Amino acid sequence: MDICTLCPNECKVDRDEKVGKCLVSGTLKIAKYYLHPFEEPIISGVAGSGTVFFCGCSLKCKFCQNFEVSRNMRGKEITEKALADIFRELEDMGANNVNLVSPTQYADKIIGALKIYKPKIPVCYNTHGYEKISTLEKLSEYVDIYLPDYKYVTAERAQRYSGVPDYGEYAAKAIEFMIKSKPCVVGDDGLLKQGVIVRHLILPQNLDETKRVLKALRPVVGDAYLSLMSQYTPFGDACYPELKRRITKREYSVAISAARALGFEKVFLQDFDSQSEDFIPKWDY
């Protein structure tokens, strides 16, 4: 990448010379890969999702649960060939899919690895939702399942919590593109083979934003799934008072009721047991 424009930040830097806002250089860097059991049931199944955690991130979320990886850049540098070998290894381990977590800052190199080896199992693009259509178009032939976050609609919350006021604008267009390009296909084994699961993490004292996200998503959701996540755990740089506690059962109940009132039918819910640092991966490198 002589001039990097993979994400909406459009840093336009030569990443062989300096890092962009994502903190990533011109080399692939990962923190962990393994069979991950804690995704939605139609992703993890029994065997687990073959998850690869990438270092860096184009957002600066105050509450990031993968702070060591996204900001501190804890990980190991690898080649595109080594990443392709990881895809094959995860497949051989019995993974239900290959799940690429926080991948956008490496989209070009991920395409390179998938050209070397395209797994026979679905490829999942597990993203924060802050995406450019032009990058998604390049990925489309290689990706089977999209797992985007839809964090905020308003510029004020997006700036406050993730440092990008235009998050809602880009996420809305990206998610609509994903849903239109990948209709849901569920196999006889009950696992998702193609499609979209839109995830929304409920933040404490932010039910008004949750309702805005649900209202914005409803007209375009099509056959995609909604995943309402209760797992928020204070972590990272959770500097604002409202971010220093977990959400309450009442807050989660209000969010569920809002989704029902809007007519969402395909919805995943989380147990409150997920509100724990025990579910944050132990990094390999």
C-alpha positions in Angstrom: 0.0 0.0 0.0 1.8 3.1 -1.2 -1.2 5.2 -0.2 -3.5 3.5 2.2 -7.2 4.2 1.8 -8.7 0.9 3.0 -10.9 2.4 5.7 -12.8 5.7 6.0 -9.9 7.3 7.8 -8.2 7.5 4.5 -4.8 8.2 6.1 -3.1 8.0 2.7 0.2 7.0 4.2 2.8 4.6 2.9 2.6 1.9 5.6 6.1 0.7 4.8 7.3 4.1 6.0 4.9 5.0 8.8 1.7 3.7 10.5 -1.7 5.1 9.9 -4.4 5.8 12.5 -4.9 2.0 12.8 -1.3 1.8 14.1 -0.5 -0.8 11.5 2.6 -1.0 9.3 3.0 -2.7 6.0 3.3 -6.2 7.7 0.6 -8.5 8.8 0.4 -8.9 12.6 -1.9 -11.3 14.6 -2.4 -11.9 18.3 -4.1 -15.3 18.3 -5.8 -18.0 16.2 -7.9 -20.9 17.7 -11.3 -22.6 17.7 -13.5 -19.9 19.4 -16.6 -21.3 21.1 -18.3 -18.0 22.1 -19.8 -16.6 18.8 -23.5 -16.9 18.0 -24.6 -20.6 17.9 -24.9 -20.6 14.1 -21.2 -19.5 13.8 -19.5 -21.4 16.6 -21.6 -24.6 16.6 -20.0 -27.4 18.5 -16.6 -27.5 17.0 -16.0 -23.7 17.2 -15.2 -20.9 14.9 -11.7 -20.8 13.4 -10.9 -17.3 14.7 -7.9 -15.1 13.7 -7.4 -11.9 15.8 -5.6 -9.2 13.9 -3.6 -6.4 15.6 -4.5 -2.7 15.2 -7.8 -1.1 14.5 -9.2 1.9 12.5 -11.3 2.9 15.5 -10.3 4.1 19.0 -13.2 2.8 21.1 -12.8 3.8 24.7 -14.3 0.5 25.9 -12.3 -1.9 23.6 -12.1 -5.3 25.2 -9.2 -6.3 22.9 -7.2 -3.2 24.0 -3.9 -5.1 24.2 -4.2 -6.1 20.6 -5.9 -3.1 19.0 -3.9 -0.3 20.7 -0.9 -1.9 22.4 -0.3 -3.9 19.2 0.6 -7.1 21.1 1.1 -9.8 18.5 3.4 -11.5 16.0 4.3 -10.5 12.4 3.5 -13.0 9.7 3.5 -13.3 5.9 0.5 -13.7 3.6 1.7 -17.3 3.0 1.8 -17.9 6.8 -1.8 -16.6 7.1 -2.9 -18.9 4.3 -1.3 -21.8 6.2 -3.3 -20.7 9.3 -6.5 -20.9 7.3 -5.7 -24.4 6.2 -4.7 -25.4 9.8 -8.0 -24.1 11.2 -9.9 -26.0 8.6 -7.9 -29.2 9.4 -8.7 -28.7 13.1 -12.4 -29.0 12.3 -13.4 -25.3 12.4 -16.9 -24.4 11.2 -15.5 -21.3 9.4 -12.6 -19.0 9.3 -13.4 -15.9 11.3 -11.3 -12.8 10.6 -11.6 -10.4 13.6 -10.8 -6.7 13.1 -9.5 -7.4 9.6 -10.0 -4.2 7.7 -6.5 -2.6 8.1 -5.2 -5.8 6.4 -7.9 -6.2 3.8 -5.4 -6.2 0.9 -3.1 -8.8 2.5 -6.1 -11.0 3.6 -7.1 -11.0 -0.1 -3.6 -12.0 -0.9 -3.7 -14.9 1.6 -7.1 -16.1 0.3 -5.7 -16.1 -3.2 -3.0 -18.5 -2.0 -5.6 -20.7 -0.1 -9.4 -20.2 -0.1 -10.8 -22.5 2.7 -13.6 -24.9 1.8 -15.5 -23.7 4.9 -17.1 -20.2 5.0 -15.0 -17.1 5.5 -16.4 -14.6 8.1 -15.5 -10.9 8.0 -15.9 -9.9 11.7 -15.8 -6.1 11.6 -16.6 -2.9 13.6 -18.7 -1.7 10.8 -16.6 1.3 9.9 -16.1 0.3 6.3 -15.8 1.7 2.8 -18.0 0.2 0.0 -15.0 0.1 -2.3 -13.0 -2.2 0.1 -16.1 -4.4 0.6 -16.5 -4.8 -3.1 -12.9 -6.1 -3.4 -13.6 -8.6 -0.6 -17.0 -9.8 -1.8 -15.8 -12.8 -3.8 -13.7 -14.1 -0.9 -16.1 -13.5 2.0 -19.2 -15.6 2.7 -20.4 -14.2 6.1 -20.3 -10.7 7.4 -20.4 -10.1 11.2 -20.5 -6.3 11.4 -21.1 -4.2 14.5 -23.6 -1.4 14.3 -22.4 0.8 17.2 -24.0 4.2 16.8 -26.1 6.4 14.6 -25.4 9.8 16.0 -22.1 11.7 15.3 -21.9 12.8 19.0 -21.8 9.2 20.4 -19.5 8.0 17.7 -17.0 10.8 18.4 -17.3 10.4 22.2 -16.8 6.7 22.3 -14.8 5.8 19.1 -13.3 9.0 17.8 -15.0 9.1 14.4 -18.1 11.3 14.1 -18.9 9.8 10.7 -19.2 6.2 11.9 -23.0 6.0 11.5 -22.9 7.3 7.9 -20.3 4.6 6.9 -21.8 1.8 9.0 -25.3 2.2 7.6 -24.1 2.0 4.0 -21.7 -0.8 4.6 -24.3 -3.0 6.4 -26.9 -2.4 3.7 -24.3 -3.5 1.1 -23.4 -6.6 3.1 -27.1 -7.6 3.5 -27.9 -7.1 -0.2 -24.7 -9.0 -1.3 -24.9 -12.0 1.0 -28.5 -13.5 1.5 -28.6 -15.9 4.4 -28.1 -19.6 3.8 -28.2 -22.0 6.7 -27.0 -25.6 6.2 -28.6 -28.8 7.2 -26.2 -28.8 10.2 -27.8 -25.6 11.5 -24.7 -23.5 10.7 -24.6 -20.3 8.7 -22.9 -20.8 5.3 -23.6 -17.4 3.9 -25.3 -14.2 5.3 -25.1 -11.4 7.8 -25.4 -11.1 11.6 -25.5 -7.4 12.6 -24.3 -7.0 16.2 -25.1 -4.2 18.6 -23.3 -3.9 21.9 -25.5 -2.2 24.4 -23.6 0.5 26.4 -24.7 1.6 29.9 -26.8 4.8 29.8 -27.1 4.6 26.0 -30.5 3.1 25.4 -31.5 6.1 23.4 -28.7 5.3 21.0 -29.6 1.6 20.9 -33.2 2.5 19.9 -31.8 4.7 17.1 -29.6 1.9 15.8 -32.5 -0.5 15.8 -34.8 2.0 14.0 -32.1 2.6 11.4 -31.5 -1.1 10.8 -35.1 -2.3 10.6 -35.8 -1.1 7.0 -32.7 -2.8 5.5 -32.3 -5.9 7.7 -33.9 -8.2 5.2 -33.1 -11.8 6.1 -30.1 -10.9 8.2 -29.9 -11.7 11.9 -29.7 -9.2 14.8 -27.5 -10.0 17.8 -28.2 -7.9 20.9 -25.1 -8.1 23.1 -25.2 -7.7 26.8 -21.5 -8.5 27.3 -20.2 -4.9 27.9 -17.5 -5.1 30.6 -15.5 -2.0 31.7 -12.1 -2.3 30.0 -9.5 -0.5 28.0 -9.7 3.3 28.3 -13.3 3.5 29.8 -12.8 7.0 31.0 -16.4 8.3 31.0 -18.5 7.8 34.1 -21.2 5.8 32.3 -18.7 3.4 31.0 -17.4 2.3 34.4 -20.2 -0.2 35.0 -21.9 -3.1 33.3 -25.4 -2.8 31.8 -28.3 -3.7 34.0 -30.9 -6.4 33.4 -33.5 -3.6 33.0 -31.4 -1.9 30.3 -31.1 -5.2 28.4 -34.9 -5.9 28.8 -35.7 -2.4 27.4 -33.4 -3.1 24.4 -35.1 -6.4 23.7 -38.5 -4.8 24.0 -37.5 -2.1 21.5 -36.4 -4.8 19.0 -39.6 -6.7 19.4 -41.7 -3.6 19.0 -39.9 -2.9 15.7 -40.7 -6.4 14.4 -37.2 -8.0 14.4 -37.7 -11.7 14.2 -34.2 -13.3 13.9 -32.6 -12.1 17.1 -29.7 -13.6 19.2 -29.6 -12.7 22.9 -26.8 -13.1 25.4 -26.7 -14.5 28.9 -25.5 -12.1 31.5 -22.7 -14.5 32.3 -21.0 -12.9 29.3 -20.3 -9.8 31.4 -16.9 -11.0 32.4 -13.2 -10.6 31.5 -13.1 -14.4 31.5 -14.5 -14.2 27.9 -11.6 -11.9 26.7 -9.1 -14.2 24.9 -5.7 -15.0 26.3 -3.3 -13.7 23.7 -0.8 -16.1 22.3 2.0 -13.6 21.5 
